[in-house]
């Protein structure tokens, strides 16, 4: 008798559970059409977890993510829907909208802040303040600049830099900079830089190759730096790892090489966390010396347009005192 009752209850419960689960999808569609995209994503997350082959739900969540300003998540859902249904027109239209968002001119920004360094061995602490910004000129061109004040060893330098960035195609980024320090004591009197990024694999698992080069004339000598790099995205594009080589050719002395490794995580479009390490030659004072450093940083939203950029690093120097740096900046987007 108990077995019969249990069977009857199971038969009755199954359609009720299915109806309840079905209501998640319907409620999500209604929420999205009403403009409550965050609730739509929440409901669709639950629905898709139970129905991963539902291409309709993936497309609905893609459009909800797009409305929330999350193009990476939207692209991931649209591509997943197309993998299930290659002729799904709404999914292809969604990808086209994602591409349009990416081709639109990036908004500009201003960053203001500073850093304080605690030096070992009783050496005098370092101080730094900076102001930088960037503004779009067109869909494929932006210009920017930076002004930095440094206090080290009882001396002060003010370094100025102008830069330009261009995107001649969807998978190529170019950049160049020129700067210098009037009456320099330890920062470069003149500096020229150039670099390029080339995306060789598309989608959430994108692969990007980089190459940067710089020439700097310090009060003591001239230095050339070359830095090739590889960045690999994973985890749906929310994680990426970077590996860079660092080669320095001083006017006096031998070629020095090193390596930098870093991992970044962006749980959404406004937040980012990073952690890394480097062992390489350093020229920040115009003298080549080897350092090993650990560093971590973040970008944390304060308001819709303001973000906080805290970071910390510790540096072991082959010559001179070790130091710990605390940096705090505020970013305003417009």
C-alpha positions as CSV (number, residue, x, y, z in Angstrom):
1,X,0.0,0.0,0.0
2,X,2.8,2.4,0.9
3,X,4.5,1.6,-2.4
4,X,1.3,2.5,-4.3
5,X,0.9,5.7,-2.4
6,X,4.5,6.7,-3.0
7,X,4.0,6.0,-6.7
8,X,0.9,8.1,-6.9
9,X,2.6,11.0,-5.1
10,X,5.6,10.7,-7.5
11,X,3.3,10.9,-10.6
12,X,1.5,13.9,-9.2
13,X,4.7,15.7,-8.1
14,X,6.5,15.3,-11.5
15,X,4.2,17.5,-13.5
16,X,3.9,20.0,-10.7
17,X,7.7,20.3,-10.5
18,X,7.9,20.6,-14.3
19,X,5.3,23.3,-14.2
20,X,7.2,25.2,-11.5
21,X,10.4,24.9,-13.4
22,X,8.7,26.1,-16.6
23,X,7.4,29.1,-14.7
24,X,11.1,30.2,-14.2
25,X,11.5,30.6,-18.0
26,X,8.2,32.3,-18.5
27,X,8.8,34.6,-15.5
28,X,12.3,35.4,-16.9
29,X,10.9,36.4,-20.3
30,X,8.3,38.6,-18.6
31,X,11.0,40.2,-16.4
32,X,13.2,40.9,-19.4
33,X,10.3,42.5,-21.4
34,X,9.5,44.6,-18.4
35,X,13.1,45.9,-18.2
36,X,14.1,43.9,-15.1
37,X,17.1,42.2,-16.7
38,X,18.9,41.4,-13.5
39,X,15.9,39.3,-12.3
40,X,15.7,37.7,-15.8
41,X,19.3,36.6,-15.6
42,X,18.8,35.1,-12.1
43,X,15.8,33.1,-13.3
44,X,17.4,32.0,-16.5
45,X,20.6,30.9,-14.6
46,X,18.4,28.5,-12.7
47,X,16.5,27.3,-15.8
48,X,19.6,26.8,-17.9
49,X,21.3,24.9,-15.1
50,X,18.5,22.3,-15.4
51,X,18.0,22.7,-19.2
52,X,21.5,23.3,-20.7
53,X,20.3,22.5,-24.2
54,X,17.5,25.1,-24.3
55,X,18.7,27.5,-27.0
56,X,15.8,29.8,-26.5
57,X,16.7,30.4,-22.9
58,X,20.3,31.0,-23.9
59,X,19.2,33.7,-26.3
60,X,16.9,35.3,-23.8
61,X,19.8,35.4,-21.2
62,X,22.1,36.8,-23.9
63,X,19.8,39.8,-24.5
64,X,19.4,40.3,-20.8
65,X,23.2,40.4,-20.3
66,X,23.5,42.8,-23.2
67,X,20.9,45.1,-21.6
68,X,22.9,45.0,-18.4
69,X,26.1,46.0,-20.2
70,X,27.8,42.6,-20.1
71,X,28.8,42.0,-23.7
72,X,31.2,39.1,-22.9
73,X,28.5,37.1,-21.2
74,X,26.0,38.0,-23.9
75,X,28.4,36.7,-26.6
76,X,29.0,33.5,-24.7
77,X,25.2,32.8,-24.6
78,X,24.6,33.7,-28.2
79,X,27.5,31.4,-29.3
80,X,26.2,28.6,-27.1
81,X,22.8,29.0,-28.7
82,X,24.3,28.8,-32.2
83,X,26.2,25.7,-31.3
84,X,22.9,24.1,-30.5
85,X,20.9,25.7,-33.4
86,X,23.2,27.1,-36.1
87,X,20.4,28.8,-38.0
88,X,19.0,30.7,-35.0
89,X,18.5,34.2,-36.4
90,X,17.9,35.9,-33.0
91,X,21.3,34.5,-31.8
92,X,23.1,35.8,-34.9
93,X,21.4,39.2,-34.5
94,X,22.5,39.2,-30.9
95,X,26.2,38.6,-31.9
96,X,25.8,41.5,-34.4
97,X,24.7,43.8,-31.5
98,X,27.7,42.7,-29.4
99,X,30.0,43.5,-32.3
100,X,28.4,47.0,-32.7
101,X,28.9,47.7,-29.0
102,X,32.6,46.8,-29.3
103,X,33.1,48.9,-32.4
104,X,31.5,52.0,-30.8
105,X,34.1,54.5,-29.5
106,X,35.3,53.7,-26.0
107,X,34.5,56.2,-23.4
108,X,37.2,58.3,-22.0
109,X,38.6,58.2,-18.4
110,X,40.6,60.2,-15.9
111,X,42.8,58.5,-13.2
112,X,44.2,60.4,-10.2
113,X,46.1,59.1,-7.3
114,X,49.5,58.4,-5.8
115,X,51.8,55.9,-4.2
116,X,53.9,55.6,-1.1
117,X,56.9,53.3,-0.8
118,X,58.4,52.1,2.5
119,X,62.1,51.3,2.0
120,X,64.2,48.9,4.1
121,X,67.5,49.7,5.7
122,X,66.4,53.1,7.0
123,X,66.3,54.7,3.6
124,X,64.1,57.7,3.0
125,X,60.6,56.7,1.8
126,X,59.5,57.4,-1.8
127,X,56.4,59.4,-2.8
128,X,54.5,59.6,-6.1
129,X,51.4,61.4,-7.4
130,X,49.9,61.2,-10.9
131,X,47.1,62.2,-13.2
132,X,46.4,60.4,-16.5
133,X,43.5,60.3,-19.0
134,X,42.4,59.1,-22.3
135,X,39.7,60.3,-24.7
136,X,38.3,58.7,-28.0
137,X,38.8,60.7,-31.2
138,X,37.0,58.2,-33.5
139,X,36.0,54.6,-33.5
140,X,39.6,53.5,-34.2
141,X,41.6,56.3,-32.5
142,X,42.2,57.6,-29.0
143,X,44.6,60.0,-27.4
144,X,45.8,60.3,-23.8
145,X,48.5,61.6,-21.5
146,X,50.0,61.3,-18.1
147,X,51.7,63.7,-15.6
148,X,53.6,62.1,-12.7
149,X,55.5,63.7,-9.8
150,X,58.2,61.5,-8.1
151,X,60.1,62.1,-4.8
152,X,63.1,59.8,-4.3
153,X,66.3,60.2,-2.3
154,X,65.4,63.8,-1.5
155,X,65.1,64.6,-5.2
156,X,61.9,65.5,-7.2
157,X,61.1,64.9,-10.8
158,X,58.0,65.7,-12.9
159,X,57.5,63.4,-15.9
160,X,55.1,64.2,-18.8
161,X,53.9,61.7,-21.4
162,X,51.6,61.8,-24.4
163,X,50.2,58.7,-26.1
164,X,48.0,57.6,-29.0
165,X,46.3,54.3,-29.6
166,X,44.8,53.0,-32.9
167,X,42.8,50.0,-33.9
168,X,43.2,49.5,-37.7
169,X,41.3,46.2,-37.7
170,X,39.1,44.1,-35.3
171,X,42.1,42.0,-34.2
172,X,45.0,44.6,-34.2
173,X,45.7,47.4,-31.7
174,X,48.6,49.8,-32.1
175,X,50.1,52.4,-29.6
176,X,52.8,54.9,-29.4
177,X,54.0,57.3,-26.7
178,X,56.5,60.2,-26.2
179,X,57.5,61.7,-23.0
180,X,60.2,63.2,-20.9
181,X,61.3,64.9,-17.7
182,X,62.4,68.6,-17.6
183,X,65.7,68.9,-15.6
184,X,65.6,65.2,-14.8
185,X,67.5,63.9,-11.8
186,X,66.5,60.2,-12.1
187,X,63.6,59.8,-14.5
188,X,64.2,59.7,-18.3
189,X,65.0,63.0,-20.0
190,X,63.4,61.7,-23.1
191,X,61.4,58.5,-23.8
192,X,59.8,57.0,-26.9
193,X,57.6,53.9,-27.0
194,X,55.6,51.8,-29.4
195,X,53.6,48.6,-29.2
196,X,51.1,46.3,-30.8
197,X,48.6,43.6,-29.9
198,X,47.4,41.0,-32.3
199,X,44.5,38.7,-31.5
200,X,45.2,35.3,-33.2
201,X,42.2,33.4,-31.7
202,X,38.7,34.6,-31.3
203,X,35.9,34.2,-28.7
204,X,35.9,33.7,-25.0
205,X,39.1,31.6,-25.3
206,X,40.9,34.4,-27.2
207,X,44.7,34.5,-27.6
208,X,46.6,37.8,-27.9
209,X,50.2,38.3,-28.9
210,X,52.0,41.5,-27.8
211,X,55.2,43.3,-28.5
212,X,56.4,46.6,-26.9
213,X,59.6,48.5,-27.3
214,X,60.9,51.7,-25.7
215,X,64.0,53.9,-25.8
216,X,64.8,56.0,-22.8
217,X,67.6,58.6,-22.3
218,X,68.3,58.9,-18.6
219,X,70.8,61.4,-17.0
220,X,73.3,58.5,-16.7
221,X,72.8,56.5,-19.9
222,X,70.4,55.4,-22.7
223,X,68.4,52.2,-22.4
224,X,66.4,50.1,-24.9
225,X,63.7,47.8,-23.6
226,X,61.9,45.1,-25.6
227,X,59.0,43.1,-24.2
228,X,57.1,40.3,-26.1
229,X,54.0,38.9,-24.5
230,X,51.2,36.3,-24.7
231,X,47.8,36.7,-23.1
232,X,45.4,33.8,-23.0
233,X,41.7,34.2,-22.0
234,X,39.7,31.3,-20.4
235,X,36.8,30.7,-18.1
236,X,34.4,32.2,-20.6
237,X,36.6,35.3,-21.0
238,X,36.4,36.3,-17.4
239,X,39.9,35.1,-16.6
240,X,43.1,35.7,-18.5
241,X,46.8,35.0,-17.9
242,X,49.7,37.0,-19.2
243,X,53.3,36.0,-19.7
244,X,55.8,38.7,-20.8
245,X,59.5,38.6,-21.5
246,X,61.6,41.6,-20.6
247,X,64.8,42.4,-22.3
248,X,66.9,45.5,-21.5
249,X,69.9,46.7,-23.6
250,X,71.8,49.4,-21.7
251,X,74.3,51.8,-23.3
252,X,76.8,50.6,-20.7
253,X,76.9,47.0,-19.6
254,X,75.4,43.7,-20.7
255,X,72.0,42.7,-22.0
256,X,69.6,41.7,-19.1
257,X,66.5,39.6,-19.5
258,X,63.6,38.6,-17.2
259,X,60.0,37.4,-17.1
260,X,56.6,38.6,-15.8
261,X,53.6,36.4,-15.1
262,X,50.2,37.7,-14.2
263,X,46.6,36.5,-13.8
264,X,43.5,38.7,-14.0
265,X,39.8,38.0,-13.1
266,X,36.9,40.1,-14.1
267,X,33.7,38.8,-12.5
268,X,31.7,41.5,-14.2
269,X,32.2,44.5,-16.4
270,X,33.1,46.9,-13.5
271,X,35.3,44.7,-11.3
272,X,38.8,43.3,-11.8
273,X,41.4,41.6,-9.7
274,X,45.0,40.8,-10.5
275,X,47.9,38.9,-9.0
276,X,51.4,38.6,-10.4
277,X,55.1,38.2,-10.0
278,X,58.2,39.4,-11.9
279,X,61.9,38.8,-11.9
280,X,63.6,41.1,-14.3
281,X,66.0,44.0,-14.7
282,X,64.6,47.4,-13.7
283,X,65.4,50.9,-14.9
284,X,63.1,53.2,-13.0
285,X,66.1,55.1,-11.6
286,X,68.1,55.1,-14.8
287,X,70.4,52.4,-13.5
288,X,69.9,48.7,-14.4
289,X,69.4,46.5,-11.4
290,X,67.7,43.2,-11.0
291,X,64.5,42.9,-9.0
292,X,62.0,40.3,-7.9
293,X,58.5,41.5,-7.1
294,X,55.1,40.2,-6.0
295,X,52.1,42.4,-6.7
296,X,48.3,42.5,-6.5
297,X,45.6,45.0,-7.4
298,X,41.9,45.5,-8.1
299,X,39.4,47.8,-9.7
300,X,36.3,48.3,-7.5
301,X,33.2,50.3,-8.5
302,X,32.2,53.1,-6.2
303,X,29.4,54.7,-8.3
304,X,28.2,54.3,-11.9
305,X,31.2,56.2,-13.2
306,X,33.8,56.1,-10.4
307,X,36.1,53.2,-9.5
308,X,38.7,52.7,-6.9
309,X,42.1,51.2,-7.9
310,X,44.1,49.9,-4.9
311,X,47.3,47.9,-5.3
312,X,50.2,46.6,-3.3
313,X,53.6,45.3,-4.2
314,X,56.8,44.2,-2.5
315,X,60.2,44.4,-4.3
316,X,63.4,42.7,-3.5
317,X,66.3,44.6,-5.2
318,X,69.7,43.2,-6.1
319,X,71.2,46.6,-5.4
320,X,69.7,49.1,-3.0
321,X,67.0,48.7,-0.3
322,X,64.0,46.5,-0.7
323,X,60.6,48.3,-0.7
324,X,56.9,47.9,-0.2
325,X,54.6,50.1,-2.3
326,X,51.0,51.0,-1.6
327,X,49.1,52.7,-4.4
328,X,45.6,54.2,-4.4
329,X,43.9,55.8,-7.4
330,X,40.4,56.9,-8.4
331,X,39.1,56.4,-12.0
332,X,36.4,58.5,-13.5
333,X,34.8,57.2,-16.7
334,X,32.9,59.4,-19.1
